[in-house]
Amino acid sequence: MNSPHTSRGRPLYTWEIQEAWRVFGNHLDYERVRVHERAGWTNRVDRFGTWLIRMPYSGRPNAITLGNHCYFPIRMLAVPVPITHPEHFKAGWLIHELTHIWQFQCIGWRYLALALSAQFELRGKAYDFGDETGLIEYRRKGWKLEHFNLEQQGDITRTYYERLCQGGDACAWLPYIMDIQQG
C-alpha cells in the first residue's frame, strides 16, 4: 500500500469527506479525489500568471486543481480543528478546490479553460460574487450557480461552508448549494 503522501496524492480523509458532503452531497465522486500537499510549483505558476495579466503578486499561497487532483503548496489539515483555530481556513480552501473537481466531474476538462478565462478576463474580481446581498439579488433575477464563473462558484461554496461552520445565516447561499446537490 502506498504512503498517503505519494506523488499520486492522498485520498480525502474521512472527516474531509464528511465536511465536503455538507456542500456537495452525493454529487461528488469522493473516491476519485486526490490531495497533493507541499506542491511548491503552484506558487510559481501563480507568480507567472499574475505577471502575465499585469497584476501584483499577492504572496498568498496558491492551490491548483487539475482534474480530480488538488495541489496545495502547504500541508493541509490532517484532523479537523475548531473554527477559532488559525488554520481552519484550510478546510474552506479545500471546499473551494473541491468545487473545481466537481466542475471537472460535471463538464470535463472544459472547466479548466473556463476557470483560467475568468482569472485572465476579470483578474482580481474573478472571485467576487457579491456576497450575501449579491446572491439574493441574483437569485431574484433567476440565476443559478451555473450563471457564475467557475471561480465565483468556488467562493460561493467556500463561504457557504464557512458560514455553516460559524453557525451563521447561510440562507442566501442555500439555493446555489441546492443547485449542486439536486444535480
Buried (B, 14 or more C-beta within 10 A) or exposed (E): EEEEEEEEBBBBBEEBBEBBBBBBBEBBEBEBBBBBBEBEEBBEBBBEBBEEEEEEEEEEBBBBBEBBBBBBBBEBBEEBEEBEEEEBEBBBBBBBBBBBBBBBBBEEEEBBEBBBBBBEEBEEEBBBBBEBEBBBEBBEEEBEBEBBBBBBBBBBBBBBBBBBBEEEEBEBBBBBBEBBBEE
